Amino acid sequence: YPGSVSAKGESVTENISLYSNSTKWFAGNMQSTGLWAPAQQDVTIKSSASVPVTVTVALADDLTGREKHEVALNRPPRVTKTYTLEANGEVTFKVPYGGLIYIKGDSKDDVSANFTFTGVVKAPFYKDGEWKNDLDSPAPLGELESASFVYTTPKKNLEASNFTGGVAEFAKDLDTFASSMNDFYGRNDEDGKHRMFTYKNLTGHKHRFTNDVQISIGDAHSGYPVMNSSFSTNSTTLPTTPLNDWLIWHEVGHNAAETPLNVPGATEVANNVLALYMQDRYLGKMNRVADDITVAPEYLDESNGQAWARGGAGDRLLMYAQLKEWAEENFDIKQWYPDGELPKFYSDRKGMKGWNLFQLMHRKARGDDVGNSTFGGKNYCAESNGNAADTLMLCASWVAQADLSEFFKKWNPGASAYQLPGATEMSFQGGVSSSAYSTLASLKLPKPEKGPETINKVTEHKMSAE
């Protein structure tokens, strides 16, 4: 591990972006070089940059002291090395195990600089729609850099035999996922509160996804990069299918999850709402909840107003799914934009209309002021309204222009259950406060004839063959 390299080190000069202006930390500006530092060999990097940079070799988790790894370590516990390279400076290092080389600058200007690497070997590197370094380059790991993602994997995987269009199709699908994520969060600008996570004019800022033989926790985890423990050096297939892959949606969803969907107990839930959006958009229905939602009304009735606290992450996801399916039939986004044109991310496609509610809730939570004067002037998604569960209820009801108190009383999101010693029954704490219900009542919004709590099926849209 990570694979031997017999090729002799060479000298290579690369022009690398130093621009640092990320929308969010998880779509950062660490640059891939397409170069490999061989194990136990001197590597020198000379910089012509006017700012210091950080050099990282190998993206791998620290496994030290992790109990499950102490019984079965599949690789050395510490592989990553970092070095500081001063402005116009030079650094020489020797890494113990070898790894891909990365450079991260911190310039507020969109500038790049030349770096000369000595003693390195090339790694397979597909970037800007072409092989910058061939697939048969000597390093054992390779990278694919699309417009919005950098994907790191054993080089044989980059044969991409599971994609008809090969790596080009895979890169396109990663970008489709990234732009769909901007859409889900209602992000369509290049500055300000609705700035997109990634976009063409934001040079060098991308999501990252790295496959490794062993990672710190779970089968995969969120972060920059997202780490995944699929590591098959002999496979010619890529272990990710961006438009039909709960794992990448779930992990990148963790990175991006934001208010108002984030409430206590939603750590493994709010991120999956993005995944449901992806299923609806690219598979035609929310497969993940399609079966469970059929018994959701019964589950709510049996839960005595504590459906959130009594359930696990899968049950809790049904709350968001019911809200989406209710909005599909009962929410008209146009009422918020009576005069202006609707932003392009809203949809009037069957099975996607319900997501308009979530997209506007996200925008409102970031302080969007569209339609505020029409609906009372107070933004119930952005102002502090007690706890996170209060905000979720008030925001959803205000944006939907419907009193959803019955739905929230049954679920009581944000609540948790505990059992006192000697007690036979569970006790509950947290959730939506009584003052939030009073605030909602004072808005005098109409109560729906059939609220989200009655929803027991998902919308199905027959996908056109694209």
ZAMARGU-4260 file (C-alpha; in steps of 0.2 Angstrom, whole numbers, plus 5000, padded with zeros to 4 digits):
<rodrens>
0) 5000/5000/5000 | 4997/5012/4992 | 5006/5002/4978 | 5024/5001/4972 | 5031/5013/4958
5) 5046/5007/4949 | 5048/5022/4937 | 5062/5034/4939 | 5058/5051/4946 | 5057/5066/4934
10) 5056/5085/4934 | 5040/5093/4930 | 5033/5111/4930 | 5015/5113/4933 | 5004/5129/4933
15) 4993/5129/4949 | 4979/5140/4954 | 4981/5149/4971 | 4964/5157/4972 | 4955/5154/4989
20) 4937/5160/4989 | 4926/5146/4994 | 4907/5147/4996 | 4909/5133/5009 | 4923/5123/5016
25) 4918/5107/5008 | 4921/5113/4990 | 4938/5120/4993 | 4953/5125/4983 | 4966/5111/4986
30) 4973/5108/4969 | 4978/5091/4962 | 4995/5091/4953 | 4993/5074/4944 | 5010/5070/4952
35) 5016/5056/4964 | 5029/5057/4978 | 5038/5040/4978 | 5041/5032/4995 | 5058/5035/5003
40) 5064/5046/4989 | 5069/5064/4989 | 5056/5076/4981 | 5059/5094/4979 | 5046/5108/4975
45) 5051/5125/4970 | 5038/5139/4970 | 5037/5155/4960 | 5021/5160/4970 | 5021/5176/4979
50) 5011/5168/4994 | 5015/5153/5004 | 5006/5137/5000 | 5003/5120/5009 | 5009/5104/5001
55) 5000/5088/5006 | 5005/5071/5001 | 4991/5058/5001 | 4973/5060/5006 | 4971/5047/5019
60) 4963/5047/5037 | 4973/5045/5053 | 4969/5028/5060 | 4979/5030/5076 | 4970/5024/5091
65) 4954/5018/5082 | 4949/5003/5091 | 4941/4994/5076 | 4957/4996/5066 | 4969/4990/5080
70) 4962/4972/5077 | 4964/4974/5058 | 4975/4987/5051 | 4975/4986/5032 | 4988/5000/5030
75) 5000/5010/5040 | 4989/5021/5052 | 4997/5038/5047 | 5001/5041/5028 | 4997/5059/5025
80) 5011/5072/5026 | 5010/5091/5025 | 5023/5104/5022 | 5024/5122/5021 | 5031/5130/5006
85) 5036/5148/5008 | 5033/5161/4994 | 5046/5159/4981 | 5053/5146/4991 | 5059/5128/4990
90) 5055/5112/5000 | 5063/5095/5000 | 5055/5080/5008 | 5054/5061/5009 | 5038/5053/5012
95) 5037/5035/5020 | 5024/5027/5009 | 5021/5038/4994 | 5006/5047/4988 | 4998/5060/4977
100) 5004/5078/4979 | 4992/5092/4982 | 4995/5111/4983 | 4984/5123/4992 | 4986/5142/4991
105) 4978/5156/5000 | 4977/5170/4988 | 4962/5182/4988 | 4965/5185/4969 | 4962/5173/4955
110) 4980/5170/4951 | 4991/5155/4948 | 5009/5151/4948 | 5022/5139/4942 | 5029/5125/4953
115) 5043/5114/4948 | 5043/5096/4955 | 5059/5086/4955 | 5059/5067/4959 | 5041/5064/4955
120) 5032/5052/4944 | 5016/5055/4935 | 4999/5048/4940 | 4984/5045/4929 | 4975/5062/4928
125) 4959/5066/4918 | 4955/5084/4918 | 4946/5096/4907 | 4939/5082/4897 | 4955/5074/4892
130) 4969/5064/4899 | 4982/5076/4906 | 4993/5061/4911 | 4989/5044/4903 | 4979/5031/4911
135) 4995/5020/4911 | 5005/5033/4920 | 5016/5024/4933 | 5008/5029/4950 | 4995/5017/4957
140) 4981/5030/4961 | 4974/5041/4948 | 4962/5056/4948 | 4948/5063/4938 | 4944/5081/4939
145) 4927/5087/4932 | 4921/5105/4933 | 4915/5103/4951 | 4922/5087/4958 | 4939/5079/4961
150) 4938/5060/4962 | 4953/5049/4968 | 4953/5030/4965 | 4965/5016/4961 | 4970/5019/4943
155) 4962/5003/4935 | 4945/5010/4941 | 4947/5024/4929 | 4945/5012/4914 | 4926/5016/4919
160) 4920/5000/4911 | 4903/5003/4920 | 4900/5019/4910 | 4895/5018/4892 | 4903/5035/4889
165) 4918/5030/4900 | 4926/5044/4911 | 4919/5058/4901 | 4901/5052/4906 | 4906/5049/4924
170) 4913/5067/4925 | 4897/5074/4917 | 4887/5064/4930 | 4897/5071/4944 | 4894/5089/4938
175) 4875/5085/4936 | 4875/5080/4954 | 4884/5096/4959 | 4873/5107/4950 | 4857/5098/4956
180) 4864/5101/4974 | 4865/5120/4970 | 4847/5118/4964 | 4841/5109/4980 | 4848/5123/4991
185) 4841/5136/4980 | 4858/5143/4976 | 4860/5151/4959 | 4871/5166/4961 | 4890/5169/4960
190) 4890/5181/4975 | 4879/5185/4990 | 4868/5174/5001 | 4863/5162/4987 | 4881/5159/4980
195) 4883/5142/4972 | 4895/5129/4980 | 4904/5127/4964 | 4903/5136/4947 | 4913/5139/4932
200) 4920/5156/4937 | 4925/5150/4954 | 4942/5143/4948 | 4949/5128/4956 | 4935/5126/4970
205) 4928/5108/4969 | 4920/5094/4980 | 4932/5080/4983 | 4929/5061/4985 | 4943/5049/4989
210) 4943/5030/4989 | 4955/5022/5002 | 4958/5004/5008 | 4954/5010/5026 | 4946/5025/5033
215) 4943/5032/5051 | 4925/5028/5053 | 4911/5019/5044 | 4911/5013/5026 | 4911/5031/5021
220) 4911/5048/5029 | 4908/5066/5025 | 4922/5079/5024 | 4934/5087/5013 | 4937/5075/5005
225) 4923/5063/5007 | 4931/5047/5011 | 4925/5030/5005 | 4932/5013/5009 | 4929/5005/4991
230) 4946/5001/4986 | 4948/4988/4973 | 4964/4989/4964 | 4960/4976/4951 | 4943/4982/4946
235) 4940/4991/4930 | 4924/4999/4936 | 4921/5015/4946 | 4913/5012/4963 | 4902/5027/4962
240) 4887/5031/4950 | 4883/5049/4954 | 4865/5049/4947 | 4860/5033/4956 | 4871/5032/4972
245) 4864/5034/4989 | 4881/5034/4997 | 4888/5050/4988 | 4872/5059/4990 | 4872/5055/5009
250) 4890/5059/5012 | 4890/5075/5002 | 4873/5079/5009 | 4881/5079/5026 | 4893/5092/5021
255) 4880/5103/5014 | 4865/5101/5026 | 4859/5117/5033 | 4845/5126/5042 | 4830/5124/5043
260) 4830/5105/5040 | 4844/5103/5053 | 4835/5100/5070 | 4841/5089/5085 | 4841/5071/5080
265) 4842/5075/5061 | 4861/5072/5059 | 4858/5056/5048 | 4841/5063/5041 | 4843/5081/5035
270) 4857/5075/5023 | 4846/5062/5016 | 4833/5074/5010 | 4845/5079/4996 | 4846/5061/4992
275) 4827/5060/4990 | 4828/5075/4979 | 4841/5066/4968 | 4830/5050/4967 | 4815/5060/4962
280) 4824/5070/4949 | 4834/5056/4941 | 4825/5040/4945 | 4807/5046/4945 | 4802/5043/4963
285) 4809/5043/4981 | 4812/5024/4981 | 4820/5025/4998 | 4804/5029/5007 | 4791/5022/4994
290) 4787/5007/5005 | 4788/5014/5022 | 4777/5029/5018 | 4763/5018/5015 | 4761/5015/5034
295) 4767/5032/5039 | 4749/5038/5045 | 4747/5023/5056 | 4764/5025/5063 | 4760/5043/5067
300) 4744/5038/5076 | 4753/5025/5086 | 4767/5036/5091 | 4756/5048/5103 | 4764/5064/5097
305) 4782/5058/5098 | 4785/5050/5081 | 4802/5058/5079 | 4808/5053/5096 | 4802/5035/5095
310) 4809/5032/5077 | 4826/5030/5069 | 4833/5039/5055 | 4823/5030/5042 | 4807/5034/5051
315) 4812/5052/5053 | 4815/5054/5035 | 4797/5050/5032 | 4793/5067/5040 | 4802/5077/5026
320) 4795/5065/5013 | 4777/5068/5018 | 4780/5087/5018 | 4787/5086/5001 | 4773/5075/4994
325) 4760/5086/5002 | 4768/5101/4994 | 4767/5092/4977 | 4748/5095/4977 | 4746/5110/4989
330) 4760/5122/4986 | 4761/5135/4972 | 4778/5143/4971 | 4771/5157/4960 | 4762/5165/4974
335) 4779/5170/4980 | 4784/5177/4964 | 4768/5186/4957 | 4777/5198/4946 | 4795/5192/4942
340) 4801/5177/4933 | 4804/5161/4943 | 4822/5156/4946 | 4826/5141/4935 | 4829/5129/4949
345) 4811/5128/4953 | 4802/5114/4944 | 4784/5112/4937 | 4788/5094/4933 | 4777/5080/4941
350) 4786/5073/4956 | 4797/5088/4957 | 4785/5102/4962 | 4785/5098/4980 | 4803/5102/4981
355) 4799/5120/4977 | 4794/5122/4995 | 4811/5116/5002 | 4821/5126/4990 | 4812/5142/4995
360) 4813/5137/5013 | 4832/5136/5011 | 4833/5153/5002 | 4822/5161/5016 | 4833/5154/5030
365) 4847/5163/5021 | 4838/5179/5022 | 4830/5180/5004 | 4817/5194/5004 | 4806/5189/4989
370) 4787/5191/4993 | 4790/5196/5011 | 4779/5211/5010 | 4765/5201/5002 | 4766/5188/5017
375) 4768/5199/5032 | 4786/5206/5031 | 4793/5195/5045 | 4804/5181/5039 | 4800/5166/5050
380) 4814/5155/5042 | 4828/5167/5046 | 4823/5176/5062 | 4827/5167/5078 | 4811/5159/5083
385) 4816/5149/5098 | 4824/5132/5095 | 4828/5124/5078 | 4812/5113/5078 | 4801/5129/5081
390) 4810/5137/5066 | 4807/5122/5055 | 4788/5122/5059 | 4786/5141/5057 | 4796/5142/5041
395) 4787/5127/5033 | 4770/5134/5038 | 4774/5152/5033 | 4782/5147/5016 | 4768/5135/5012
400) 4755/5148/5019 | 4746/5134/5028 | 4745/5130/5047 | 4754/5114/5048 | 4753/5112/5067
405) 4744/5095/5066 | 4758/5088/5056 | 4771/5095/5068 | 4761/5089/5084 | 4761/5071/5077
410) 4780/5071/5073 | 4787/5083/5086 | 4804/5085/5077 | 4819/5088/5088 | 4812/5079/5103
415) 4822/5065/5111 | 4817/5050/5121 | 4824/5043/5138 | 4820/5031/5151 | 4821/5034/5170
420) 4827/5020/5181 | 4813/5010/5186 | 4801/5018/5174 | 4791/5007/5162 | 4787/5021/5150
425) 4798/5032/5140 | 4800/5050/5144 | 4802/5064/5131 | 4811/5081/5130 | 4813/5094/5117
430) 4804/5097/5101 | 4792/5111/5095 | 4789/5123/5110 | 4771/5129/5115 | 4776/5147/5111
435) 4780/5142/5093 | 4762/5135/5091 | 4755/5151/5098 | 4765/5161/5086 | 4759/5150/5072
440) 4741/5152/5078 | 4743/5171/5078 | 4747/5170/5059 | 4729/5164/5056 | 4735/5153/5041
445) 4722/5141/5034 | 4723/5123/5040 | 4724/5111/5026 | 4709/5099/5023 | 4722/5085/5022
450) 4738/5089/5030 | 4755/5081/5026 | 4752/5069/5041 | 4739/5060/5030 | 4752/5056/5015
455) 4754/5038/5012 | 4762/5037/4995 | 4775/5044/4984 | 4773/5052/4967 | 4780/5043/4952
460) 4786/5051/4937 | 4790/5041/4921 | 4807/5046/4917 | 4810/5051/4899 | 4825/5041/4891
465) 4838/5055/4890
</rodrens>
